[in-house]
Amino acid sequence: MEKGVSQASNEAKVNAYRDVIKTICNLHWSNLSQEGLTSIAWVYYFFSIQFCETVGLARILYPNDKNLEELDRGERDTDNLSPYPGVVETNERVDHCEFMRRTLELTPIEQTERLRLESIGKAYLILSRSMDPATRAVSLPTYEDGGLEQVFRSILKAQHWDTPLLKAFKHFLDGHITLDSDPELGHGSLCRFLSPTAEVFDLWTAFGQMLVEAAPELKN
């Protein structure tokens, strides 16, 4: 009996990140202003850096895994988001975090706001980089196997996509939903063999906190 309770308790800890995803998805995305959505795009850039780094860590830890090799080809040095005007040319290969970096250059923002958002994003990177590489690697299926898709669909409930930056960000989100949504052929299937640990909760919590800090109106 005690063994069963202990196992159930451990499973609950491992799956606690799912509650964070629900919390993120339940934020007030449909009421987000254009300025707030721009702030989300800015800090998402820092998440995309973390994500590309995580794919690289997984490749180092599992160098012979063909599925992770394919996932890598779909996230780094890839043309699967091309072309997009002002960001990538036809067949141009870039990491997805580079796509986001170029996206942010499409619409300038105030210097003080840029510094604020960079501070938030850099703090997130410091925290994520302090975590064990193995923990970061096994976080991949929590992102690719439905987690980020849910978040992206929630962000797309926002109403204001009128600037060049936000139009490119929408292209990025739509493209990733396409890449991730197929349960058999999507990116989630390529990393599903990895078993998340309870510590991925901390990664997801940091992500959610970054989004809210960037756009506090999400909680109003």
MDTraj code that builds the backbone (N, CA, C; nanometers):
import mdtraj as md
import numpy as np

residues = "MET GLU LYS GLY VAL SER GLN ALA SER ASN GLU ALA LYS VAL ASN ALA TYR ARG ASP VAL ILE LYS THR ILE CYS ASN LEU HIS TRP SER ASN LEU SER GLN GLU GLY LEU THR SER ILE ALA TRP VAL TYR TYR PHE PHE SER ILE GLN PHE CYS GLU THR VAL GLY LEU ALA ARG ILE LEU TYR PRO ASN ASP LYS ASN LEU GLU GLU LEU ASP ARG GLY GLU ARG ASP THR ASP ASN LEU SER PRO TYR PRO GLY VAL VAL GLU THR ASN GLU ARG VAL ASP HIS CYS GLU PHE MET ARG ARG THR LEU GLU LEU THR PRO ILE GLU GLN THR GLU ARG LEU ARG LEU GLU SER ILE GLY LYS ALA TYR LEU ILE LEU SER ARG SER MET ASP PRO ALA THR ARG ALA VAL SER LEU PRO THR TYR GLU ASP GLY GLY LEU GLU GLN VAL PHE ARG SER ILE LEU LYS ALA GLN HIS TRP ASP THR PRO LEU LEU LYS ALA PHE LYS HIS PHE LEU ASP GLY HIS ILE THR LEU ASP SER ASP PRO GLU LEU GLY HIS GLY SER LEU CYS ARG PHE LEU SER PRO THR ALA GLU VAL PHE ASP LEU TRP THR ALA PHE GLY GLN MET LEU VAL GLU ALA ALA PRO GLU LEU LYS ASN".split()
xyz = np.array([
    [0.0830, -0.1200, 0.0000],
    [0.0000, 0.0000, 0.0000],
    [0.0871, 0.1260, 0.0000],
    [0.1902, 0.1243, 0.0877],
    [0.2780, 0.2401, 0.0960],
    [0.3514, 0.2625, -0.0344],
    [0.3890, 0.1511, -0.1001],
    [0.4579, 0.1626, -0.2276],
    [0.3678, 0.2276, -0.3315],
    [0.2413, 0.1902, -0.3350],
    [0.1468, 0.2476, -0.4289],
    [0.1255, 0.3960, -0.4040],
    [0.1155, 0.4338, -0.2776],
    [0.0982, 0.5745, -0.2419],
    [0.2210, 0.6551, -0.2826],
    [0.3393, 0.5985, -0.2551],
    [0.4637, 0.6664, -0.2904],
    [0.4756, 0.6847, -0.4406],
    [0.4382, 0.5819, -0.5175],
    [0.4444, 0.5909, -0.6633],
    [0.3483, 0.6972, -0.7146],
    [0.2269, 0.6985, -0.6576],
    [0.1278, 0.7979, -0.6994],
    [0.1749, 0.9389, -0.6664],
    [0.2378, 0.9533, -0.5501],
    [0.2893, 1.0838, -0.5099],
    [0.3992, 1.1309, -0.6041],
    [0.4858, 1.0393, -0.6431],
    [0.5938, 1.0744, -0.7353],
    [0.5389, 1.1137, -0.8719],
    [0.4386, 1.0402, -0.9198],
    [0.3773, 1.0726, -1.0483],
    [0.3120, 1.2103, -1.0440],
    [0.2515, 1.2426, -0.9298],
    [0.1884, 1.3733, -0.9145],
    [0.2919, 1.4850, -0.9222],
    [0.4075, 1.4621, -0.8612],
    [0.5140, 1.5626, -0.8670],
    [0.5657, 1.5796, -1.0089],
    [0.5835, 1.4682, -1.0793],
    [0.6336, 1.4744, -1.2168],
    [0.5355, 1.5490, -1.3061],
    [0.4059, 1.5285, -1.2837],
    [0.3028, 1.5869, -1.3696],
    [0.2555, 1.7240, -1.3235],
    [0.3170, 1.7780, -1.2183],
    [0.2736, 1.9073, -1.1655],
    [0.2905, 2.0190, -1.2681],
    [0.3833, 2.0037, -1.3619],
    [0.4034, 2.1073, -1.4636],
    [0.2774, 2.1285, -1.5467],
    [0.1940, 2.0243, -1.5561],
    [0.0707, 2.0371, -1.6352],
    [-0.0214, 2.1434, -1.5766],
    [-0.0199, 2.1568, -1.4458],
    [-0.1009, 2.2610, -1.3821],
    [-0.0489, 2.3997, -1.4172],
    [0.0825, 2.4115, -1.4319],
    [0.1403, 2.5399, -1.4722],
    [0.0956, 2.5740, -1.6143],
    [0.0943, 2.4750, -1.7020],
    [0.0473, 2.4978, -1.8391],
    [-0.0973, 2.5468, -1.8377],
    [-0.1810, 2.4839, -1.7576],
    [-0.3216, 2.5267, -1.7474],
    [-0.3316, 2.6700, -1.6985],
    [-0.2499, 2.7040, -1.6002],
    [-0.2506, 2.8404, -1.5464],
    [-0.2115, 2.9405, -1.6545],
    [-0.1083, 2.9086, -1.7306],
    [-0.0655, 2.9968, -1.8396],
    [-0.1773, 3.0120, -1.9428],
    [-0.2375, 2.9017, -1.9795],
    [-0.3428, 2.9052, -2.0816],
    [-0.4667, 2.9804, -2.0344],
    [-0.4881, 2.9841, -1.9034],
    [-0.6059, 3.0522, -1.8484],
    [-0.5848, 3.2006, -1.8226],
    [-0.4671, 3.2514, -1.8551],
    [-0.4446, 3.3954, -1.8438],
    [-0.5325, 3.4682, -1.9456],
    [-0.5446, 3.5999, -1.9302],
    [-0.6405, 3.6768, -2.0100],
    [-0.5822, 3.7159, -2.1458],
    [-0.5554, 3.6153, -2.2264],
    [-0.4919, 3.6392, -2.3555],
    [-0.5798, 3.7197, -2.4507],
    [-0.7090, 3.6950, -2.4501],
    [-0.7965, 3.7632, -2.5462],
    [-0.8086, 3.9120, -2.5179],
    [-0.7759, 3.9560, -2.3972],
    [-0.7844, 4.0972, -2.3614],
    [-0.6504, 4.1688, -2.3717],
    [-0.5478, 4.0989, -2.4176],
    [-0.4129, 4.1548, -2.4183],
    [-0.4014, 4.2682, -2.5202],
    [-0.3440, 4.3787, -2.4771],
    [-0.3232, 4.4929, -2.5664],
    [-0.2114, 4.4625, -2.6659],
    [-0.2014, 4.5478, -2.7673],
    [-0.0930, 4.5322, -2.8641],
    [0.0427, 4.5468, -2.7959],
    [0.0527, 4.6400, -2.7033],
    [0.1792, 4.6598, -2.6312],
    [0.2116, 4.5373, -2.5458],
    [0.1100, 4.4820, -2.4814],
    [0.1323, 4.3626, -2.4000],
    [0.1744, 4.2436, -2.4837],
    [0.1120, 4.2280, -2.6002],
    [0.1469, 4.1167, -2.6888],
    [0.2891, 4.1335, -2.7424],
    [0.3283, 4.2561, -2.7691],
    [0.4663, 4.2821, -2.8113],
    [0.5644, 4.2427, -2.7017],
    [0.5284, 4.2716, -2.5777],
    [0.6133, 4.2325, -2.4646],
    [0.6255, 4.0812, -2.4557],
    [0.5180, 4.0109, -2.4837],
    [0.5218, 3.8641, -2.4832],
    [0.6160, 3.8130, -2.5909],
    [0.6094, 3.8725, -2.7091],
    [0.6997, 3.8314, -2.8164],
    [0.8451, 3.8523, -2.7747],
    [0.8714, 3.9634, -2.7099],
    [1.0083, 3.9919, -2.6675],
    [1.0601, 3.8879, -2.5689],
    [0.9832, 3.8559, -2.4669],
    [1.0358, 3.7595, -2.3696],
    [1.0304, 3.6170, -2.4230],
    [0.9384, 3.5912, -2.5167],
    [0.9389, 3.4578, -2.5770],
    [1.0707, 3.4343, -2.6509],
    [1.1293, 3.5395, -2.7043],
    [1.2600, 3.5258, -2.7680],
    [1.3605, 3.4601, -2.6724],
    [1.3576, 3.4988, -2.5462],
    [1.4513, 3.4412, -2.4499],
    [1.4164, 3.2952, -2.4203],
    [1.2879, 3.2625, -2.4197],
    [1.2517, 3.1216, -2.4084],
    [1.3041, 3.0441, -2.5285],
    [1.2951, 3.1030, -2.6473],
    [1.3404, 3.0318, -2.7678],
    [1.4909, 3.0059, -2.7627],
    [1.5657, 3.0963, -2.7010],
    [1.7086, 3.0717, -2.6800],
    [1.7263, 2.9501, -2.5902],
    [1.6537, 2.9502, -2.4790],
    [1.6607, 2.8387, -2.3848],
    [1.6229, 2.7082, -2.4535],
    [1.5216, 2.7125, -2.5369],
    [1.4750, 2.5911, -2.6024],
    [1.5803, 2.5374, -2.7002],
    [1.6379, 2.6256, -2.7815],
    [1.7413, 2.5805, -2.8749],
    [1.8613, 2.5249, -2.7998],
    [1.8966, 2.5873, -2.6882],
    [2.0039, 2.5338, -2.6050],
    [1.9692, 2.3946, -2.5535],
    [1.8439, 2.3761, -2.5143],
    [1.8000, 2.2482, -2.4596],
    [1.8070, 2.1378, -2.5642],
    [1.7690, 2.1692, -2.6860],
    [1.7833, 2.0714, -2.7940],
    [1.9305, 2.0322, -2.8101],
    [2.0178, 2.1307, -2.8027],
    [2.1604, 2.1026, -2.8121],
    [2.2104, 2.0153, -2.6984],
    [2.1621, 2.0407, -2.5776],
    [2.2010, 1.9586, -2.4622],
    [2.1537, 1.8144, -2.4800],
    [2.0320, 1.7983, -2.5293],
    [1.9797, 1.6632, -2.5516],
    [2.0629, 1.5887, -2.6546],
    [2.1088, 1.6592, -2.7570],
    [2.1910, 1.5951, -2.8592],
    [2.3248, 1.5504, -2.8012],
    [2.3785, 1.6303, -2.7084],
    [2.5046, 1.5923, -2.6438],
    [2.4841, 1.4698, -2.5549],
    [2.3727, 1.4672, -2.4819],
    [2.3462, 1.3567, -2.3894],
    [2.3068, 1.2293, -2.4626],
    [2.2431, 1.2430, -2.5786],
    [2.1982, 1.1266, -2.6564],
    [2.2482, 1.1415, -2.8003],
    [2.3790, 1.1363, -2.8206],
    [2.4374, 1.1705, -2.9517],
    [2.3990, 1.0767, -3.0647],
    [2.3572, 0.9561, -3.0325],
    [2.3267, 0.8586, -3.1374],
    [2.1769, 0.8421, -3.1633],
    [2.0961, 0.9237, -3.0964],
    [1.9513, 0.9087, -3.1123],
    [1.9048, 0.9780, -3.2407],
    [1.8487, 0.8998, -3.3322],
    [1.8073, 0.9524, -3.4622],
    [1.6857, 1.0436, -3.4519],
    [1.5969, 1.0151, -3.3565],
    [1.4800, 1.1011, -3.3399],
    [1.5195, 1.2412, -3.2946],
    [1.6125, 1.2479, -3.1994],
    [1.6588, 1.3792, -3.1538],
    [1.7371, 1.4509, -3.2636],
    [1.8053, 1.3739, -3.3458],
    [1.8739, 1.4338, -3.4603],
    [1.7731, 1.4990, -3.5545],
    [1.6602, 1.4301, -3.5762],
    [1.5559, 1.4868, -3.6615],
    [1.4911, 1.6084, -3.5962],
    [1.4680, 1.5997, -3.4648],
    [1.4122, 1.7144, -3.3925],
    [1.5057, 1.8349, -3.4052],
    [1.6340, 1.8099, -3.3909],
    [1.7334, 1.9156, -3.4044],
    [1.7223, 1.9819, -3.5416],
    [1.7073, 1.9010, -3.6455],
    [1.6955, 1.9558, -3.7812],
    [1.5688, 2.0397, -3.7974],
    [1.4690, 2.0129, -3.7144],
    [1.3448, 2.0882, -3.7228],
    [1.3423, 2.2135, -3.6385],
    [1.4425, 2.2321, -3.5518],
    [1.4443, 2.3468, -3.4610],
    [1.5656, 2.4377, -3.4809],
    [1.6759, 2.3813, -3.5293],
    [1.7986, 2.4594, -3.5457],
    [1.8501, 2.4395, -3.6882],
    [1.9003, 2.5477, -3.7444],
    [1.9515, 2.5429, -3.8814],
    [1.8481, 2.4804, -3.9746],
    [1.7296, 2.5396, -3.9744],
    [1.6180, 2.4843, -4.0504],
    [1.5517, 2.5924, -4.1354],
    [1.4866, 2.5496, -4.2432],
    [1.4142, 2.6445, -4.3274],
    [1.2628, 2.6247, -4.3172],
    [1.2172, 2.5577, -4.2099],
    [1.0745, 2.5245, -4.2027],
    [0.9846, 2.6420, -4.1660],
    [1.0415, 2.7588, -4.1395],
    [0.9597, 2.8792, -4.1215],
    [0.9806, 2.9795, -4.2353],
    [1.0560, 2.9391, -4.3347],
    [1.0846, 3.0301, -4.4456],
    [0.9891, 3.0028, -4.5624],
    [0.9653, 3.1049, -4.6465],
    [1.0162, 3.2417, -4.6309],
    [0.9237, 3.3243, -4.5424],
    [0.9774, 3.4323, -4.4882],
    [0.8928, 3.5318, -4.4225],
    [0.9565, 3.6681, -4.4460],
    [0.8782, 3.7630, -4.5035],
    [0.9343, 3.8934, -4.5430],
    [1.0050, 3.9649, -4.4276],
    [1.1284, 4.0058, -4.4533],
    [1.2034, 4.0815, -4.3560],
    [1.2684, 3.9988, -4.2473],
    [1.2436, 3.8666, -4.2497],
    [1.2992, 3.7796, -4.1458],
    [1.3875, 3.6715, -4.2064],
    [1.3319, 3.5892, -4.2946],
    [1.4103, 3.4844, -4.3599],
    [1.3725, 3.4755, -4.5078],
    [1.4736, 3.4517, -4.5886],
    [1.4520, 3.4333, -4.7319],
    [1.4058, 3.2903, -4.7598],
    [1.3593, 3.2663, -4.8808],
    [1.3210, 3.1312, -4.9221],
    [1.4388, 3.0360, -4.9076],
    [1.4127, 2.9250, -4.8380],
    [1.5131, 2.8206, -4.8140],
    [1.6283, 2.8637, -4.7234],
    [1.6194, 2.9816, -4.6629],
    [1.7242, 3.0230, -4.5693],
    [1.7109, 2.9427, -4.4402],
    [1.8222, 2.8904, -4.3926],
    [1.8233, 2.8058, -4.2739],
    [1.8722, 2.8860, -4.1532],
    [1.7901, 2.8885, -4.0491],
    [1.8265, 2.9582, -3.9253],
    [1.7754, 2.8769, -3.8066],
    [1.8347, 2.9003, -3.6901],
    [1.7757, 2.8494, -3.5663],
    [1.6466, 2.9258, -3.5413],
    [1.5509, 2.8622, -3.4762],
    [1.4248, 2.9304, -3.4488],
    [1.4424, 3.0502, -3.3567],
    [1.5429, 3.0471, -3.2687],
    [1.5670, 3.1644, -3.1841],
    [1.6203, 3.2808, -3.2683],
    [1.6917, 3.2511, -3.3757],
    [1.7365, 3.3572, -3.4665],
    [1.6183, 3.4157, -3.5415],
    [1.5209, 3.3325, -3.5786],
    [1.3989, 3.3835, -3.6403],
    [1.3334, 3.4842, -3.5469],
    [1.3245, 3.4504, -3.4182],
    [1.2629, 3.5416, -3.3222],
    [1.3463, 3.6679, -3.3038],
    [1.4767, 3.6561, -3.3013],
    [1.5610, 3.7753, -3.2851],
    [1.5363, 3.8732, -3.3994],
    [1.5312, 3.8216, -3.5204],
    [1.5063, 3.9079, -3.6360],
    [1.3642, 3.9647, -3.6323],
    [1.2715, 3.8850, -3.5833],
    [1.1325, 3.9304, -3.5721],
    [1.1239, 4.0553, -3.4850],
    [1.1953, 4.0572, -3.3753],
    [1.1902, 4.1702, -3.2825],
    [1.2423, 4.2988, -3.3461],
    [1.3247, 4.2864, -3.4487],
    [1.3802, 4.4047, -3.5140],
    [1.2820, 4.4708, -3.6099],
    [1.1703, 4.4044, -3.6389],
    [1.0757, 4.4560, -3.7377],
    [1.0008, 4.5791, -3.6890],
    [0.9772, 4.5896, -3.5590],
    [0.9037, 4.7027, -3.5027],
    [0.9770, 4.7524, -3.3788],
    [1.0387, 4.8701, -3.3856],
    [1.1133, 4.9226, -3.2711],
    [1.0224, 4.9492, -3.1511],
    [1.0781, 4.9362, -3.0325],
    [1.0063, 4.9718, -2.9100],
    [1.0915, 5.0719, -2.8328],
    [1.0302, 5.1365, -2.7326],
    [1.1022, 5.2346, -2.6505],
    [1.2216, 5.1692, -2.5821],
    [1.3313, 5.2449, -2.5718],
    [1.4527, 5.1911, -2.5125],
    [1.4318, 5.1451, -2.3690],
    [1.3557, 5.2223, -2.2913],
    [1.3325, 5.1831, -2.1518],
    [1.2551, 5.0521, -2.1435],
    [1.1593, 5.0338, -2.2340],
    [1.0818, 4.9099, -2.2351],
    [1.1689, 4.7941, -2.2821],
    [1.2524, 4.8200, -2.3795],
    [1.3436, 4.7148, -2.4268],
    [1.4352, 4.6686, -2.3138],
    [1.4892, 4.7622, -2.2378],
    [1.5776, 4.7267, -2.1268],
    [1.5021, 4.6481, -2.0201],
    [1.3768, 4.6860, -1.9956],
    [1.2961, 4.6129, -1.8978],
    [1.2758, 4.4687, -1.9412],
    [1.2387, 4.4506, -2.0659],
    [1.2110, 4.3164, -2.1155],
    [1.3386, 4.2328, -2.1263],
    [1.4486, 4.2955, -2.1653],
    [1.5755, 4.2231, -2.1697],
    [1.6186, 4.1777, -2.0305],
    [1.5921, 4.2612, -1.9300],
    [1.6252, 4.2242, -1.7923],
    [1.5448, 4.1030, -1.7476],
    [1.4152, 4.1028, -1.7810],
    [1.3296, 3.9892, -1.7462],
    [1.3776, 3.8626, -1.8172],
    [1.4061, 3.8748, -1.9464],
    [1.4486, 3.7589, -2.0240],
    [1.5829, 3.7043, -1.9801],
    [1.6759, 3.7920, -1.9504],
    [1.8086, 3.7472, -1.9077],
    [1.8024, 3.6790, -1.7717],
    [1.7164, 3.7282, -1.6831],
    [1.6992, 3.6625, -1.5525],
    [1.6449, 3.5214, -1.5704],
    [1.5511, 3.5062, -1.6652],
    [1.4978, 3.3730, -1.6960],
    [1.6078, 3.2807, -1.7476],
    [1.6936, 3.3324, -1.8344],
    [1.8016, 3.2496, -1.8882],
    [1.9004, 3.2087, -1.7793],
    [1.9301, 3.2989, -1.6886],
    [2.0211, 3.2650, -1.5782],
    [1.9639, 3.1503, -1.4964],
    [1.8341, 3.1580, -1.4679],
    [1.7710, 3.0518, -1.3887],
    [1.7712, 2.9200, -1.4652],
    [1.7300, 2.9224, -1.5904],
    [1.7207, 2.7974, -1.6666],
    [1.8583, 2.7358, -1.6873],
    [1.9587, 2.8188, -1.7108],
    [2.0939, 2.7672, -1.7327],
    [2.1572, 2.7118, -1.6062],
    [2.1011, 2.7473, -1.4903],
    [2.1536, 2.6950, -1.3640],
    [2.1058, 2.5532, -1.3366],
    [2.0096, 2.5072, -1.4162],
    [1.9526, 2.3755, -1.3935],
    [2.0370, 2.2676, -1.4604],
    [2.0253, 2.1483, -1.4063],
    [2.1008, 2.0341, -1.4554],
    [2.0694, 2.0082, -1.6028],
    [2.1714, 1.9885, -1.6877],
    [2.1466, 1.9618, -1.8308],
    [2.0529, 1.8446, -1.8557],
    [2.0609, 1.7404, -1.7728],
    [1.9734, 1.6246, -1.7923],
    [1.8277, 1.6622, -1.7679],
    [1.8041, 1.7482, -1.6681],
    [1.6682, 1.7947, -1.6409],
    [1.6153, 1.8757, -1.7577],
    [1.6995, 1.9618, -1.8100],
    [1.6574, 2.0422, -1.9246],
    [1.6273, 1.9530, -2.0449],
    [1.7096, 1.8515, -2.0653],
    [1.6885, 1.7623, -2.1805],
    [1.5540, 1.6910, -2.1708],
    [1.5220, 1.6401, -2.0515],
    [1.3959, 1.5642, -2.0391],
    [1.2738, 1.6563, -2.0312],
    [1.2967, 1.7874, -2.0324],
    [1.1834, 1.8793, -2.0411],
    [1.1283, 1.8866, -2.1831],
    [1.2046, 1.8392, -2.2813],
    [1.1638, 1.8537, -2.4211],
    [1.0241, 1.8001, -2.4507],
    [0.9889, 1.6784, -2.4066],
    [0.8540, 1.6318, -2.4389],
    [0.7441, 1.7148, -2.3724],
    [0.7745, 1.7793, -2.2594],
    [0.6713, 1.8634, -2.1969],
    [0.6440, 1.9864, -2.2817],
    [0.7416, 2.0286, -2.3600],
    [0.7222, 2.1394, -2.4531],
    [0.6623, 2.0915, -2.5850],
    [0.7250, 1.9894, -2.6435],
    [0.6950, 1.9507, -2.7808],
    [0.5730, 1.8605, -2.7950],
    [0.5384, 1.7897, -2.6884],
    [0.4286, 1.6926, -2.6976],
    [0.2995, 1.7504, -2.6406],
    [0.2687, 1.8732, -2.6809],
    [0.1408, 1.9334, -2.6452],
    [0.1490, 2.0557, -2.5561],
    [0.2550, 2.0690, -2.4753],
    [0.2623, 2.1805, -2.3820],
    [0.2683, 2.3158, -2.4498],
    [0.3647, 2.3333, -2.5383],
    [0.3760, 2.4615, -2.6078],
    [0.2611, 2.4837, -2.7053],
    [0.2130, 2.3773, -2.7648],
    [0.0980, 2.3933, -2.8545],
    [-0.0196, 2.4550, -2.7806],
    [-0.0465, 2.4083, -2.6590],
    [-0.1552, 2.4659, -2.5791],
    [-0.1301, 2.6134, -2.5506],
    [-0.0072, 2.6452, -2.5148],
    [0.0270, 2.7845, -2.4855],
    [0.0142, 2.8706, -2.6110],
    [0.0630, 2.8206, -2.7234],
    [0.0562, 2.8974, -2.8476],
    [-0.0887, 2.9233, -2.8889],
    [-0.1730, 2.8233, -2.8762],
    [-0.3139, 2.8435, -2.9112],
    [-0.3783, 2.9467, -2.8192],
    [-0.3344, 2.9517, -2.6958],
    [-0.3870, 3.0513, -2.6026],
    [-0.3386, 3.1903, -2.6402],
    [-0.2105, 3.2036, -2.6730],
    [-0.1581, 3.3339, -2.7140],
    [-0.2318, 3.3844, -2.8380],
    [-0.2657, 3.2938, -2.9278],
    [-0.3332, 3.3324, -3.0515],
    [-0.4756, 3.3826, -3.0293],
    [-0.5250, 3.3732, -2.9068],
    [-0.6546, 3.4329, -2.8738],
    [-0.6452, 3.5847, -2.8651],
    [-0.5246, 3.6384, -2.8562],
    [-0.5064, 3.7837, -2.8542],
    [-0.5641, 3.8449, -2.9816],
    [-0.6036, 3.9702, -2.9726],
    [-0.6777, 4.0329, -3.0827],
    [-0.5914, 4.1226, -3.1708],
    [-0.4738, 4.1619, -3.1249],
    [-0.3982, 4.2665, -3.1934],
    [-0.2692, 4.2111, -3.2537],
    [-0.2707, 4.1966, -3.3868],
    [-0.1559, 4.1406, -3.4587],
    [-0.1180, 4.2311, -3.5761],
    [-0.1288, 4.3607, -3.5582],
    [-0.1232, 4.4535, -3.6709],
    [0.0161, 4.5024, -3.7071],
    [0.1143, 4.4889, -3.6196],
    [0.2475, 4.5401, -3.6505],
    [0.3293, 4.4335, -3.7239],
    [0.4316, 4.4748, -3.7964],
    [0.5177, 4.3752, -3.8619],
    [0.5756, 4.2738, -3.7645],
    [0.6170, 4.3197, -3.6473],
    [0.6708, 4.2279, -3.5465],
    [0.5676, 4.1223, -3.5081],
    [0.4465, 4.1657, -3.4790],
    [0.3440, 4.0722, -3.4308],
    [0.2948, 3.9808, -3.5423],
    [0.2926, 4.0280, -3.6645],
    [0.2553, 3.9409, -3.7761],
    [0.3581, 3.8282, -3.7919],
    [0.4849, 3.8621, -3.7762],
    [0.5900, 3.7597, -3.7856],
    [0.5826, 3.6638, -3.6675],
    [0.5522, 3.7160, -3.5502],
    [0.5364, 3.6312, -3.4311],
    [0.4209, 3.5342, -3.4513],
    [0.3125, 3.5820, -3.5104],
    [0.1980, 3.4945, -3.5382],
    [0.2378, 3.3847, -3.6365],
    [0.3160, 3.4198, -3.7373],
    [0.3661, 3.3195, -3.8316],
    [0.4476, 3.2140, -3.7570],
    [0.5308, 3.2568, -3.6635],
    [0.6118, 3.1661, -3.5827],
    [0.5218, 3.0715, -3.5023],
    [0.4190, 3.1264, -3.4365],
    [0.3303, 3.0431, -3.3544],
    [0.2508, 2.9457, -3.4400],
    [0.1932, 2.9951, -3.5490],
    [0.1168, 2.9071, -3.6389],
    [0.2056, 2.7951, -3.6934],
    [0.3279, 2.8311, -3.7305],
    [0.4195, 2.7310, -3.7840],
    [0.4534, 2.6235, -3.6829],
    [0.4711, 2.6633, -3.5582],
    [0.5042, 2.5651, -3.4552],
    [0.3862, 2.4756, -3.4199],
    [0.2671, 2.5286, -3.4259],
    [0.1504, 2.4434, -3.4037],
    [0.1457, 2.3346, -3.5108],
    [0.1744, 2.3717, -3.6336],
    [0.1790, 2.2734, -3.7419],
    [0.2868, 2.1692, -3.7174],
    [0.4032, 2.2133, -3.6725],
    [0.5150, 2.1218, -3.6496],
    [0.4894, 2.0267, -3.5328],
    [0.4137, 2.0722, -3.4338],
    [0.3994, 1.9949, -3.3106],
    [0.2696, 1.9155, -3.2995],
    [0.1679, 1.9508, -3.3763],
    [0.0334, 1.9018, -3.3463],
    [0.0057, 1.7575, -3.3886],
    [0.0773, 1.7066, -3.4864],
    [0.0525, 1.5686, -3.5309],
    [0.1085, 1.4714, -3.4271],
    [0.0222, 1.3883, -3.3647],
    [0.0692, 1.2993, -3.2580],
    [0.1649, 1.1914, -3.3056],
    [0.1606, 1.1577, -3.4326],
    [0.2463, 1.0518, -3.4850],
    [0.3702, 1.1052, -3.5570],
    [0.3554, 1.2184, -3.6260],
    [0.4646, 1.2703, -3.7084],
    [0.5199, 1.4033, -3.6572],
    [0.4556, 1.4627, -3.5572],
    [0.4991, 1.5916, -3.5069],
    [0.6247, 1.5814, -3.4219],
    [0.6742, 1.6966, -3.3796],
    [0.7977, 1.7004, -3.3020],
    [0.7870, 1.6273, -3.1684],
    [0.6662, 1.6223, -3.1128],
    [0.6490, 1.5513, -2.9858],
    [0.6856, 1.4052, -2.9946],
    [0.6576, 1.3438, -3.1087],
    [0.6872, 1.2011, -3.1255],
    [0.8369, 1.1736, -3.1254],
    [0.9169, 1.2759, -3.1532],
    [1.0618, 1.2579, -3.1644],
    [1.1333, 1.2601, -3.0297],
    [1.0658, 1.3121, -2.9271],
    [1.1309, 1.3206, -2.7955],
    [1.0473, 1.2564, -2.6859],
    [0.9419, 1.1869, -2.7247],
    [0.8496, 1.1277, -2.6277],
    [0.9151, 1.0206, -2.5422],
    [1.0238, 0.9643, -2.5890],
    [1.0917, 0.8590, -2.5137],
    [1.1610, 0.9132, -2.3887],
    [1.1838, 1.0434, -2.3840],
    [1.2451, 1.1044, -2.2662],
    [1.1425, 1.1138, -2.1534],
    [1.1853, 1.0856, -2.0328],
    [1.0942, 1.0836, -1.9174],
    [1.1165, 1.2077, -1.8318],
    [1.0198, 1.3000, -1.8300],
    [1.0350, 1.4208, -1.7487],
    [1.0499, 1.3879, -1.6004],
    [1.1210, 1.4735, -1.5306],
    [1.1348, 1.4621, -1.3859],
    [1.0549, 1.5734, -1.3191],
    [1.0425, 1.5648, -1.1877],
    [0.9649, 1.6644, -1.1140],
    [1.0208, 1.8053, -1.1322],
    [1.1518, 1.8146, -1.1596],
    [1.2163, 1.9455, -1.1700],
    [1.1719, 2.0270, -1.2914],
    [1.1071, 1.9624, -1.3896],
    [1.0616, 2.0415, -1.5041],
    [0.9534, 2.1413, -1.4619],
    [0.8908, 2.1150, -1.3482],
    [0.7950, 2.2101, -1.2912],
    [0.8597, 2.3470, -1.2751],
    [0.9849, 2.3497, -1.2302],
    [1.0543, 2.4766, -1.2076],
    [1.0786, 2.5508, -1.3387],
    [1.1088, 2.4771, -1.4448],
    [1.1281, 2.5401, -1.5752],
    [0.9986, 2.6030, -1.6260],
    [0.8909, 2.5287, -1.6146],
    [0.7619, 2.5811, -1.6589],
    [0.7170, 2.6993, -1.5726],
    [0.7401, 2.6902, -1.4423],
    [0.7028, 2.7994, -1.3530],
    [0.7782, 2.9268, -1.3898],
    [0.9072, 2.9130, -1.4171],
    [0.9876, 3.0290, -1.4562],
    [0.9369, 3.0888, -1.5873],
    [0.8969, 3.0041, -1.6809],
    [0.8418, 3.0507, -1.8083],
    [0.7137, 3.1301, -1.7847],
    [0.6232, 3.0733, -1.7060],
    [0.4980, 3.1420, -1.6774],
    [0.5191, 3.2743, -1.6061],
    [0.6085, 3.2756, -1.5109],
    [0.6376, 3.3988, -1.4377],
    [0.6951, 3.5048, -1.5296],
    [0.7794, 3.4634, -1.6231],
    [0.8366, 3.5580, -1.7189],
    [0.7272, 3.6226, -1.8042],
    [0.6322, 3.5438, -1.8498],
    [0.5236, 3.5975, -1.9318],
    [0.4419, 3.7006, -1.8558],
    [0.4074, 3.6690, -1.7328],
    [0.3251, 3.7591, -1.6520],
    [0.4026, 3.8852, -1.6140],
    [0.5310, 3.8692, -1.5841],
    [0.6124, 3.9861, -1.5506],
    [0.6245, 4.0796, -1.6705],
    [0.6347, 4.0215, -1.7881],
    [0.6456, 4.1034, -1.9092],
    [0.5152, 4.1765, -1.9391],
    [0.4013, 4.1096, -1.9167],
    [0.2697, 4.1674, -1.9480],
    [0.1761, 4.1454, -1.8296],
    [0.1878, 4.2260, -1.7239],
    [0.1051, 4.2067, -1.6044],
    [-0.0447, 4.2098, -1.6307],
    [-0.0857, 4.2737, -1.7400],
    [-0.2276, 4.2805, -1.7717],
    [-0.2886, 4.1418, -1.7960],
    [-0.2056, 4.0423, -1.8190],
    [-0.2555, 3.9059, -1.8385],
    [-0.3336, 3.8557, -1.7169],
    [-0.3054, 3.9104, -1.6006],
    [-0.3717, 3.8634, -1.4786],
    [-0.4943, 3.9476, -1.4451],
    [-0.5202, 4.0539, -1.5210],
    [-0.6329, 4.1437, -1.4907],
    [-0.7629, 4.0937, -1.5531],
])
top = md.Topology()
chain = top.add_chain()
for i, resn in enumerate(residues, 1):
    res = top.add_residue(resn, chain, resSeq=i)
    for name in ("N", "CA", "C"):
        top.add_atom(name, md.element.get_by_symbol(name[0]), res)
traj = md.Trajectory(xyz[None], top)
